[in-house]
């Protein structure tokens, strides 16, 4: 539902009349010293910022855990997601039956074996399941990493058979190896039918080489554009990859290698001579790419950008690169250094649309199916999962997202007023659990990490009523205004 002129004026008035809300910095960074955070679990501003970087929005339960054991111990818990009981989240996925299907099963299902089957069902269930996990999983750091790797090995579902094969790719690439080794991630992605189709390698065969996947494998997945390769390396790697494709009959949607389509001639990639060896040729290149110093630099820089700042410190990058190289690409070991050494140095990060929506749902304790009503807003904001049109993945810098704010305002207001289908928030119950006397103080502490300055906390509710809001509208306007404020857009 679009904002009415009256609602828009009330919401803009709330933000404009508050110096704290109008600031383009998180509120906890504007507070002097380490103020107490109201009646929610007390947390230092630095820890609140860290939690918002490591999760899709810091909930009171996570704040309480950090207050109990400290941020470093909490990070260690999250680095072992297999030890975290996530059964409650898995129950929310039980009706999304396509998430566990094989490529053949998904093809059969989407090949209209059922008359009433919608071809969009498979990608839509993947998007819905992804957001459900981001909102409700206790394995928050893992989910942040899954999103990171899905951006790094980006595949759009609107190309060919990627509409169903991306479901398999998500499960067997990003989810299977998010905290494993970069070698295993790169290997899994290279053998992923969705990736091979997305980057046209099924059309790569002797006599008619297609360089698309070979180029992106070097530029986007491993070495980076600054990694030291040249056009001849792209062409030679494409020859190594001839014959790599996807089965079209029995076991449809599975990886296949067709030796009849493979160029058996000798190749030279990155200065290394490669003798005829069929499938082993490209796999030997993958092994070298996963251990290459340029890959280490590229991956560490991207991880630090996601978790620390748009321009992470060079000294942190250098230390993490050393760990990446020494551990032969161990993601868990590398990330431990980036987080434990880097979080104290972290600067504010702008929320991308998915993080904004997930954080709003999480921090207001919403009950949501994360289905079409919510996904529609993500489309308006420009970040529908698995829908970025180019293989470089959704941008991770603030400038890419700061020019499309109206859908965020509309979502904030719709969520706070319970206008989203199959999504509900109970603001009175949420504030009752806080024990705070001031609703605005409680909401500000919950969403922004710190109470508003006393003068603003007293003046804003009166100003909202003066603008014509009833008592019943007060809490939704306060909540919507905080979510829509510049202060909430930064984490």
PyMOL commands that set and color helices and strands:
alter all, ss='L'
color gray80, all
select helices_A, chain A and resi 5-16+19-22+27-30+45-54+60-69+71-78+81-83+87-92+97-100+103-113+121-136+140-152+162-177+182-190+193-198+201-203+212-221+231-240+259-261+279-291+293-307+314-326+331-345+353-363+372-381+398-400+406-416+427-434+439-448+454-466+471-484+486-489
alter helices_A, ss='H'
color red, helices_A
select strands_A, chain A and resi 244-246+255-257+267-269+272-274+367-368+423-424
alter strands_A, ss='S'
color yellow, strands_A
deselect
rebuild
show_as cartoon
